[in-house]
Amino acid sequence: MTTSGIATSHEAAGGVLPAEAANELLDVQDLCDYLKMSRATIQRWCRIGYLPAAKVGKEYRVRRIDLEEWYERHLKTQHA
């Protein structure tokens, strides 16, 4: 588990995340911490649809399960 409380793909592998954890909404700062990327990059990726994000008010949110699935797809394409 990372310091932000986000399960890594290795921790999630081999099991299903509990429904509460899977539906947890991550904000831009959580995404920055998890992906080790700048706020501007995360916001741009959300805006252009590269990340599976929804805008809630003025902020983007991503469900944890959607981020895990996105991450796994991108790992596979990098190693294919």
N, C-alpha and C positions, 0 to 999 in steps of 0.2 A: 504494500500500500504506500502510495506517495505521501509526502507531507501535506498535500492538499486534500488527502482522503480519497483520491481517485484510484481505483484498482487498476493495475497495469494489465496489459493483455495477457501476460504470463499468469497473473493471479486469477484472471477470469477464465483462462483456458481450462478445459476439462470440466467445467461446471457452469451452471446457469446463475447469473446474478439474481439475488432476491428482487422481487417486483419493485420494492421501494427504492432500492439502489439503482436498478435499471432505468427507472423513470425519473431519477434525480435530475434536476436541471442545473447545468453548469453555466456559469457566467463567463464573460470574456477573460477575467483574471484567472479563473480556474483553467481555462484553455491555454492561456499563456504559460502558466506554471507547468501544466502537463506536457505540452508540446515544445516547451522551451523556445518560444517564439515571441516576437514583439507584439504589443497590443495593436499597432497599426496593421500588421500582417494578418492577425486573427480577425480583426474587424473587416478588412478587405475580403478575406476568404469567405466570411459570413455573407457579406453584401453581394458578392458575385455568385454565391451558391456553391462554392467549392467545399465548404463544410455544411453539414446537415443542420442548419441553424434556423431558428424562428425569432422574429423580433417581438419582444415583449416590452411595450412602452418604447423607450429609447435605447434599450439594451438588447443584445442578442443572447439567446439561450440555446443550449444544445443538450438533448437528453444523453445521459451517460452511455446508455446502450447504443445509441446512434453513433456516438463518437467512437466507441469500441469497434463497432462494425466497420466504420469508415477507416479506422486505423488498420484493422486487419486486412481490408481490401487493398490498401496502399502498400502494406508490407509485402503482400503477395505479388503485386505488380512490379515492385522494385527488385524482387528476387526471382522473377520469372525469366 
